[in-house]
Amino acid sequence: MIKLAEKSIMLIDSDGVMNAFDPEQLQAKIARCFVGVGIRESWLAEDIALAVEFALAQSPREEKIFSVSEVNSAVIRILENTGFPDAAVSYRSGNICSRILLAAKVEILEELIHKHLGLAGDHLSAIAANVANVTKKLKIEQASPGLFVELAKHLENEFLNRDDVQTPVARRREKHSPWLISTEEIYVLLDPSERELIDAGIFRLSGISYLFPAIKIVFHIHDFSLFHRLQPPLTEMMLIPHLYTASDALRHWIDVATNLYRENCCNEPLPVYLNVPDMALFARQMLQMNWPEAEKECREMLAPLYTGLTVPLFKLKF
């Protein structure tokens, strides 16, 4: 069962100092690495940070205490496994990591090279065999995935530049969609009243990405209040009936997304991430309360939106 990430996750740095895990700080570090290698899709960094946070929260450790190097190694592993070796190299250069090593065996190299360069068939086998031969001559039995990938790139370029080679056996893969399930696939299966809330900008749905398969929903509670013509100072009794109606819509969206995921991907449960970015504005303008002093009251007021969901929240963010 997916557990709500409310327990504090603690990190120990190299000096033995313990601090609370900060997912936004991690996201910013990952985003800088992406920008440094020319990738500007901000959602990629968010999904990787969420994937790491989810892994930490679901860890069987009784106390959620991890080393900083464990977290950094997890980020690098995700970057390398999802086709971002340049970003992985950039992240590794600026962070302390538990070193990840792979054996220089052909079958391992084939899987790694296929994943990062999209090669296949005889061409893949030839490049992997050449990488294995070079590392054997250099007496390298183990190395980082990044070294093997860069060596494979070099050998592939040499192969393509040979005079006797007219066309490669297999080309690099085309840029593929980052989505396992797109936003549009979910949207078309929703009821008209549910689409109205999305079209009005009150809710924002995201597709299910391959980086962090999850149901991500953004809820603008201030706009939601205005949509229903509610006036400040807002009371709990004024808002709750509308939240229950919105909860029914959320429940249906989650069911739709989950069914699509099961039909097209796998039967694993999807974590649900709910982000309410305008909660502070809502507290000040609609409740006429100070923020963050009003956070506890706001969390309690929002509860009818998510406590009735068929899937428990992994994370609630204000």
C-alpha positions as CSV (number, residue, x, y, z in Angstrom):
1,M,0.0,0.0,0.0
2,I,1.2,3.5,-0.8
3,K,1.9,5.5,2.3
4,L,1.4,9.2,2.6
5,A,4.7,11.0,2.8
6,E,4.0,12.9,6.0
7,K,6.8,11.4,8.2
8,S,9.9,13.4,8.1
9,I,12.7,12.1,5.9
10,M,16.1,12.9,7.3
11,L,19.4,13.1,5.6
12,I,22.9,12.7,7.1
13,D,25.7,14.7,5.3
14,S,29.3,13.7,5.1
15,D,30.0,15.5,8.4
16,G,27.4,13.6,10.2
17,V,25.0,16.5,10.4
18,M,21.3,15.5,10.1
19,N,18.8,17.7,8.2
20,A,15.2,17.3,6.9
21,F,15.0,16.2,3.3
22,D,14.0,19.1,1.1
23,P,12.5,17.9,-2.2
24,E,12.3,21.5,-3.6
25,Q,16.1,21.9,-3.0
26,L,16.7,18.6,-4.7
27,Q,14.5,19.6,-7.6
28,A,16.4,22.8,-8.1
29,K,19.7,20.9,-8.2
30,I,18.4,18.5,-10.8
31,A,17.0,21.4,-12.8
32,R,20.3,23.2,-12.9
33,C,22.0,20.1,-14.3
34,F,19.3,19.8,-17.0
35,V,19.8,23.5,-17.9
36,G,23.5,22.9,-18.0
37,V,23.2,20.3,-20.7
38,G,20.6,22.2,-22.7
39,I,17.4,20.6,-21.4
40,R,14.8,23.1,-20.3
41,E,11.7,21.0,-19.6
42,S,11.1,21.9,-15.9
43,W,8.7,19.0,-15.2
44,L,11.6,16.5,-15.7
45,A,13.4,17.8,-12.6
46,E,10.1,17.8,-10.6
47,D,9.3,14.2,-11.6
48,I,12.8,12.9,-10.7
49,A,12.7,14.7,-7.3
50,L,9.2,13.1,-6.7
51,A,10.5,9.7,-7.7
52,V,13.3,10.0,-5.2
53,E,11.0,11.2,-2.5
54,F,8.6,8.4,-3.2
55,A,11.3,5.8,-3.0
56,L,12.5,7.2,0.3
57,A,9.0,7.4,1.8
58,Q,8.3,3.8,0.8
59,S,11.5,2.4,2.1
60,P,11.1,-0.4,4.6
61,R,13.5,1.3,7.0
62,E,11.7,2.0,10.3
63,E,13.4,5.3,10.6
64,K,13.5,7.3,7.4
65,I,17.1,8.3,7.7
66,F,19.4,8.3,4.6
67,S,22.8,9.5,3.7
68,V,23.1,12.4,1.2
69,S,25.2,10.2,-1.0
70,E,22.4,7.6,-1.2
71,V,20.0,10.3,-2.4
72,N,22.5,11.6,-5.0
73,S,23.2,8.1,-6.2
74,A,19.5,7.5,-6.6
75,V,19.2,10.7,-8.7
76,I,22.1,9.6,-10.9
77,R,20.7,6.1,-11.3
78,I,17.3,7.5,-12.5
79,L,19.0,9.9,-14.9
80,E,21.1,7.2,-16.4
81,N,18.3,4.7,-16.6
82,T,15.9,7.1,-18.3
83,G,18.3,8.3,-21.0
84,F,19.9,11.4,-19.6
85,P,23.6,10.4,-19.2
86,D,24.9,13.9,-19.8
87,A,22.7,15.3,-16.9
88,A,23.9,12.4,-14.8
89,V,27.6,13.3,-15.4
90,S,26.8,16.9,-14.5
91,Y,25.0,16.0,-11.3
92,R,27.7,13.6,-10.3
93,S,30.4,16.2,-10.7
94,G,28.8,18.5,-8.2
95,N,27.6,16.1,-5.6
96,I,28.9,13.4,-3.2
97,C,27.7,10.0,-4.4
98,S,27.9,6.3,-3.6
99,R,29.7,5.2,-6.7
100,I,27.7,3.0,-9.1
101,L,29.8,0.5,-11.0
102,L,28.8,-2.0,-13.7
103,A,30.7,-5.1,-14.8
104,A,32.2,-4.9,-18.3
105,K,30.2,-7.9,-19.6
106,V,28.7,-7.9,-23.1
107,E,25.1,-8.7,-22.0
108,I,25.2,-5.8,-19.4
109,L,26.7,-3.4,-22.0
110,E,24.1,-4.3,-24.6
111,E,21.3,-3.4,-22.2
112,L,23.0,-0.2,-21.2
113,I,23.9,0.9,-24.8
114,H,20.4,0.0,-26.1
115,K,18.8,2.1,-23.3
116,H,20.9,5.2,-23.9
117,L,21.8,5.1,-27.6
118,G,18.8,3.2,-29.0
119,L,21.0,0.8,-30.9
120,A,19.7,-2.7,-31.7
121,G,20.4,-5.9,-33.6
122,D,23.9,-6.7,-35.0
123,H,25.0,-3.1,-34.7
124,L,24.3,-3.1,-30.9
125,S,26.1,-6.4,-30.5
126,A,29.1,-5.1,-32.4
127,I,29.4,-1.9,-30.4
128,A,28.9,-3.7,-27.1
129,A,31.6,-6.3,-28.0
130,N,34.0,-3.5,-29.0
131,V,33.4,-1.7,-25.7
132,A,34.1,-5.0,-23.9
133,N,37.3,-5.6,-25.8
134,V,38.6,-2.0,-25.2
135,T,37.9,-2.2,-21.5
136,K,39.6,-5.7,-21.3
137,K,42.7,-4.3,-23.0
138,L,42.7,-1.5,-20.4
139,K,42.2,-4.0,-17.6
140,I,39.0,-2.4,-16.6
141,E,36.6,-4.9,-15.0
142,Q,34.1,-2.4,-13.6
143,A,33.3,1.2,-14.4
144,S,30.5,3.7,-14.1
145,P,27.7,3.5,-16.7
146,G,28.6,6.9,-18.0
147,L,32.1,5.7,-19.0
148,F,30.7,2.8,-21.0
149,V,28.1,5.0,-22.7
150,E,30.7,7.6,-23.7
151,L,33.0,4.9,-25.0
152,A,30.1,3.4,-27.0
153,K,29.3,6.8,-28.5
154,H,33.0,7.1,-29.6
155,L,33.1,3.6,-31.1
156,E,29.8,4.2,-32.9
157,N,31.0,7.4,-34.5
158,E,34.2,5.5,-35.7
159,F,31.9,2.8,-37.1
160,L,29.7,5.3,-39.0
161,N,32.8,7.1,-40.4
162,R,34.3,3.9,-42.0
163,D,34.6,4.0,-45.8
164,D,33.0,0.6,-46.2
165,V,29.9,1.5,-44.2
166,Q,27.1,3.1,-46.3
167,T,24.3,3.2,-43.7
168,P,24.2,2.0,-40.1
169,V,22.3,-1.2,-39.3
170,A,20.3,0.6,-36.7
171,R,19.8,4.3,-36.2
172,R,19.4,6.2,-33.0
173,R,15.9,6.1,-31.8
174,E,13.6,9.0,-32.6
175,K,12.7,11.3,-29.8
176,H,9.9,9.5,-28.0
177,S,7.0,10.8,-25.9
178,P,7.8,11.3,-22.3
179,W,4.3,10.1,-21.4
180,L,3.0,6.6,-20.7
181,I,-0.5,8.1,-20.6
182,S,-1.0,11.6,-22.1
183,T,-3.2,14.3,-20.5
184,E,-5.4,14.2,-23.6
185,E,-6.1,10.5,-23.2
186,I,-7.4,11.2,-19.7
187,Y,-9.2,14.4,-20.5
188,V,-11.4,12.9,-23.3
189,L,-12.8,10.3,-20.9
190,L,-14.0,12.8,-18.3
191,D,-17.5,14.1,-17.9
192,P,-18.4,17.6,-19.3
193,S,-18.8,19.0,-15.8
194,E,-15.3,17.7,-14.9
195,R,-13.8,19.2,-18.0
196,E,-15.3,22.5,-17.1
197,L,-13.2,22.7,-14.0
198,I,-10.1,21.9,-16.0
199,D,-11.0,24.4,-18.8
200,A,-11.5,27.1,-16.1
201,G,-8.0,26.5,-14.8
202,I,-9.2,25.4,-11.4
203,F,-7.7,21.9,-11.8
204,R,-4.7,21.0,-13.9
205,L,-4.1,17.4,-14.8
206,S,-0.8,15.9,-16.0
207,G,-0.2,12.8,-18.0
208,I,1.5,9.8,-16.4
209,S,5.2,10.1,-17.2
210,Y,7.7,7.3,-17.5
211,L,10.1,9.1,-15.1
212,F,7.7,9.0,-12.1
213,P,4.4,7.1,-12.9
214,A,1.9,9.0,-10.8
215,I,-1.3,10.9,-10.8
216,K,-0.4,14.6,-10.5
217,I,-3.2,17.1,-9.8
218,V,-2.9,20.8,-9.3
219,F,-5.8,22.5,-7.5
220,H,-6.2,26.3,-7.4
221,I,-8.4,26.7,-4.3
222,H,-8.6,30.5,-4.5
223,D,-10.0,30.3,-8.1
224,F,-12.2,27.5,-7.0
225,S,-13.8,29.7,-4.4
226,L,-14.4,32.5,-7.0
227,F,-15.8,30.0,-9.5
228,H,-18.5,29.2,-7.0
229,R,-19.1,32.9,-6.2
230,L,-18.0,32.5,-2.6
231,Q,-17.2,35.7,-0.7
232,P,-14.8,36.4,2.1
233,P,-14.6,35.9,5.0
234,L,-15.2,32.3,4.0
235,T,-16.3,29.7,6.5
236,E,-15.8,25.9,6.5
237,M,-19.5,25.3,6.1
238,M,-19.6,27.5,3.0
239,L,-16.8,25.6,1.3
240,I,-17.2,22.0,2.3
241,P,-20.2,21.1,0.0
242,H,-18.3,22.3,-3.0
243,L,-15.2,20.3,-1.9
244,Y,-17.2,17.1,-1.7
245,T,-18.4,17.7,-5.3
246,A,-14.9,18.3,-6.4
247,S,-13.8,15.1,-4.6
248,D,-16.2,13.1,-6.6
249,A,-14.6,14.5,-9.8
250,L,-11.1,13.7,-8.5
251,R,-12.1,10.2,-7.7
252,H,-13.4,9.7,-11.2
253,W,-10.2,11.2,-12.7
254,I,-8.1,8.9,-10.6
255,D,-10.1,5.9,-11.7
256,V,-9.9,6.9,-15.4
257,A,-6.1,7.4,-15.2
258,T,-5.5,4.2,-13.2
259,N,-7.6,2.1,-15.7
260,L,-5.7,3.5,-18.6
261,Y,-2.4,2.8,-16.9
262,R,-3.4,-0.8,-16.1
263,E,-4.6,-1.4,-19.7
264,N,-1.5,0.0,-21.3
265,C,1.4,-0.3,-18.8
266,C,1.1,-2.4,-15.7
267,N,-1.1,-3.2,-12.7
268,E,0.9,-1.4,-10.1
269,P,-0.9,1.2,-8.0
270,L,-0.2,4.8,-8.9
271,P,0.7,7.3,-6.1
272,V,-1.4,10.5,-6.1
273,Y,0.3,13.9,-5.7
274,L,-1.9,16.9,-5.0
275,N,-0.4,20.4,-5.3
276,V,-2.4,23.5,-4.0
277,P,0.0,26.4,-5.1
278,D,-2.4,29.2,-4.1
279,M,-3.2,28.1,-0.6
280,A,-1.4,31.1,1.0
281,L,-3.4,33.5,-1.3
282,F,-6.6,31.7,-0.4
283,A,-5.8,32.0,3.4
284,R,-5.1,35.7,3.2
285,Q,-7.9,36.8,0.8
286,M,-10.7,34.3,1.4
287,L,-10.2,33.3,5.0
288,Q,-8.7,36.7,6.0
289,M,-6.0,34.9,8.0
290,N,-2.2,35.2,8.1
291,W,0.0,32.7,6.4
292,P,1.7,30.4,7.3
293,E,0.0,30.6,10.7
294,A,-3.2,29.4,9.0
295,E,-1.6,26.3,7.4
296,K,-3.1,23.9,10.0
297,E,-6.7,25.3,9.5
298,C,-6.3,25.2,5.7
299,R,-5.1,21.6,5.8
300,E,-8.2,20.6,7.9
301,M,-10.5,22.6,5.6
302,L,-9.1,20.9,2.5
303,A,-9.5,17.4,3.9
304,P,-13.0,16.7,2.4
305,L,-11.3,17.0,-1.1
306,Y,-9.0,14.1,-0.6
307,T,-10.0,11.9,2.4
308,G,-12.7,10.2,0.4
309,L,-10.4,9.2,-2.5
310,T,-10.1,5.5,-3.3
311,V,-6.3,5.9,-3.4
312,P,-4.5,7.6,-0.5
313,L,-2.4,10.6,-1.2
314,F,1.4,10.2,-1.5
315,K,2.0,13.9,-1.1
316,L,0.0,17.1,-0.4
317,K,1.9,20.3,-1.2
318,F,0.9,23.9,-0.4
